[in-house]
Amino acid sequence: MRGGALAVIVRLTPKSARDEIAGVDHLSDGRPVLKARVRAAPQNGEANAALLKLVAKSLRIPAGAVRLESGASGRLKTLILSGDAEALKTALTTLVGSAEAG
């Protein structure tokens, strides 16, 4: 959490069959990352834009409340979710739980 916002690390897979939040994975150092897939190709920022839209829609928050902080050209991205950090954390936990169950 960062002063009223929540930082989320995402591992993005572009050019997937569908747009989805696919649960949680762990990096080699043990840090958890949110797994996401988008249909958009990784060119001209299309996959990043699709990721921001997917996260906003999935968490039911305004698109402007999600921004890319780092990782624009890599698979690992840091997103900043603005708003009530505790409510966002709860919504994210619920979302990940339903993604892993289904």
C-alpha positions in Angstrom: 0.0 0.0 0.0 1.2 3.5 -0.8 -0.7 6.3 0.9 -4.3 5.6 -0.1 -3.3 3.5 -3.1 -2.5 -0.2 -3.7 0.5 -1.3 -5.7 0.0 -4.6 -7.6 2.7 -6.5 -9.5 1.2 -8.2 -12.6 2.7 -10.9 -14.9 1.0 -10.2 -18.2 0.6 -12.6 -21.1 -0.4 -10.8 -24.3 -2.0 -12.4 -27.4 -4.0 -14.8 -25.3 -7.2 -16.4 -26.3 -9.2 -14.2 -23.9 -8.9 -11.4 -21.4 -8.8 -12.7 -17.9 -7.4 -12.4 -14.4 -5.9 -15.9 -14.0 -5.0 -16.0 -10.3 -1.7 -15.6 -8.5 1.8 -16.9 -9.3 5.1 -16.5 -7.4 8.4 -15.1 -8.7 11.6 -17.0 -8.1 12.2 -14.7 -5.0 8.8 -15.7 -3.6 7.0 -12.5 -4.3 3.3 -13.0 -5.3 2.2 -11.6 -8.7 -1.2 -11.3 -10.3 -1.5 -13.4 -13.5 -3.4 -11.7 -16.3 -4.0 -12.5 -19.9 -5.1 -10.1 -22.7 -6.0 -10.7 -26.3 -4.1 -7.5 -27.4 -0.7 -7.7 -29.0 2.3 -6.1 -27.2 2.8 -3.3 -29.6 2.1 0.4 -29.4 0.9 0.0 -25.8 -2.1 -2.0 -26.8 -1.5 -4.9 -24.3 -0.9 -2.4 -21.5 -4.1 -0.5 -22.2 -6.0 -3.8 -22.3 -4.5 -4.7 -19.0 -5.5 -1.4 -17.3 -9.1 -1.8 -18.7 -9.3 -5.4 -17.6 -8.2 -4.7 -14.0 -10.5 -1.7 -13.7 -13.5 -3.7 -15.0 -12.7 -6.7 -12.9 -12.4 -4.7 -9.7 -15.4 -2.4 -10.7 -13.4 0.8 -10.3 -13.1 3.7 -12.7 -10.5 3.2 -15.5 -8.7 6.4 -14.3 -8.1 4.7 -10.9 -5.6 2.2 -12.5 -2.3 3.4 -13.8 0.9 1.7 -15.0 3.8 2.7 -12.8 6.5 0.5 -14.3 7.1 -2.3 -16.7 5.7 -0.8 -19.9 7.8 -2.9 -22.1 8.2 -6.0 -19.9 6.0 -8.9 -18.8 6.2 -7.8 -15.2 4.3 -4.6 -14.5 3.6 -2.6 -11.4 0.1 -1.1 -11.3 -1.1 1.6 -8.9 -4.8 1.3 -7.9 -6.1 4.6 -6.5 -8.8 4.7 -3.9 -9.5 3.0 -0.6 -6.6 0.6 -0.3 -8.3 -1.8 2.1 -11.4 -2.0 0.0 -9.2 -2.6 -3.1 -7.2 -5.3 -1.3 -10.4 -7.0 -0.3 -11.8 -6.8 -3.9 -8.5 -8.1 -5.3 -8.5 -11.0 -2.9 -12.0 -11.9 -3.8 -11.2 -11.6 -7.5 -8.1 -13.9 -7.3 -10.0 -16.4 -5.2 -12.8 -16.7 -7.8 -10.2 -16.9 -10.7 -8.3 -19.7 -9.0 -11.6 -21.6 -8.2 -12.9 -21.4 -11.7 
